[in-house]
Amino acid sequence: MMTRLVVITYVLSQILIGSAISQNDPDVLDYLTRYGYMEEEEDDGSFASLRSIDPLTKAIKEFQKMAGISVTGEITDETRKWMKMPRCGLSDNVDKSYAGRKKRYVLDDSKWEHTDLTYKLTRSARASLNRSMVEKELQRAFDAISKHTPLTFTPSSNNIVDINILFGDQEHGDCFPFGPGVLAHAFMPPTGDVHFDDEHNFTYHDPDGIELFQVALHEFGHSVGLHHSEVNGSVMAPFFIGYIPSFDLHEDDIAGIQKIYGPRMTGIKPDICQDSTIDAITATKDGKTYVFKGDYYYRLNSNGDDIDPGYPREIYADWEGSTGPVDSVLTLKDGYTYIFKGFKYRRYENMRFVDGPRLIEERFPGIPNDIDAAFVWGGNEKLYFIKGNEYWRCCGDRCDYSVPSPISLWGMRNRIDAVFQWTNGRTYFFQNESYYRYNDDTETVDSGYPKPTGFYWLGC
């Protein structure tokens, strides 16, 4: 009698398992194991979780909860559909003590110890978007995180950066090959690297495509320390469900990131009268004059002797794609304004974003990175770049390749912070908390200078 009971129990268990994992679903166990819902295989090739039926049922239920579909514990058609959805390659970090509560953002001890992060696109997409568009979308995703945290993300050409980004093949050198349906994967801090599967055709604003911005924003969430979330609408949900025009961080994502790094401190604005040094100054096509300092920018009144009400404002909030501090800001005669930072620039018409980031060397060959100032001189309408105690000259797209000249030829000593030509036709050099007015006709500094920047320009 006992033998018959054991046989009947075994047969029933096989029937139940077979109803959940049929011969038509050979990859289900592998999927549940790969993404953290079941334990790895034992040495004999059997799955540890299949010692009883309950762990398998529980694993299926946990996946169904993560996908936001009906929780049955069985492999339904809807379950199969979600297992075939394009997704992130990281584990879903399933909590084995999970008991029905709605899991929000998931954290561990992974975080960056500094907030000024650098990144580098070491290998771009081959067959989909061009490099310029890829760089733009990556920065846009980083900016979405910067809006809510103290974190800043700056592209760098250095060999050593915080976050390396590449588009690669299935086997791409990190011992974590892309699996079926995987769009990308990322590493948690303090590594933070992000890898996209280049076999997929990433797109820009294509309702039928795989939106690069959406995938990048999700992976960058991992780069700053977030795990997958099962909250409906969260960026950190593991699945790509299609193009969403208004895709942005969910309140659950924001709460998770701010739990790690705190909110962006927008209420505390710097007192520019306590330190009137500036990073850049420019007059845009519409006649407005803007001063840039740190993370903020200021708009001057029409007389150029005070700051308009409502300022300062954060640079990232109004100058799409740019974050402070900037190296230099330049408005050319064609009306386009260039914001330089590191080895790249972004271009605007007034404050409307036009394009970028682009390499400085491509637009202005022969000009160094990390410039201090850039301006058009009224004396010959040529473009000048300053770095340290030297300057370079350009005419249109052609720059002088000769040895740079010393800024002492302009009557200046030491490093210059900013230069621009104002509406009166004079060129102004800003250095520390003072400025010099340069007469373009006589090619000399006007008498009585330097004068204090704060008093004459900033209303201090």
Buried (B, 14 or more C-beta within 10 A) or exposed (E): EEEEEEEEEEEEEEEBBEEBBEEEBEBBBBBBBBBBBBBEBEEEEEBEBBEEBEBBBBBBBBBBBBBBBEBBBBBBEEBEEBBEEBBBBBBBBBEEEBEEEEBBBBBEEBBBEEBEBBBBBEBBBEEBBEEBBBBBBBBBBBBBBBBBBBBBBBBBEEEEBBBBBBBBEEEBEEEBBBBEBBBBBBBBBEBBBBBBBBBBEBBBEEEEBBBBBBBBBBBBBBBBBBBBBBBEBBBBBBBBBEBBEEBEBBEBBBBBBBBBBEEBEEEEEEEBEEEBBBBBBBBBBEEBBBBBBBBBBBBBEEEBEBBEEEBBBBBBEEBBBBBBBBBBBBBBEEEBBBBBBBBBBBBBBBBEBEBBBBBBBEBBEBBBBEBBBBBBBBBEEBBBBBBBBBBBBBEEEEBEEEEBBEBEEBEBEEBBBBBBBBEEEBBBBBBBBBBBBBBBEEEEBEEEBBBEBBEBBBBB
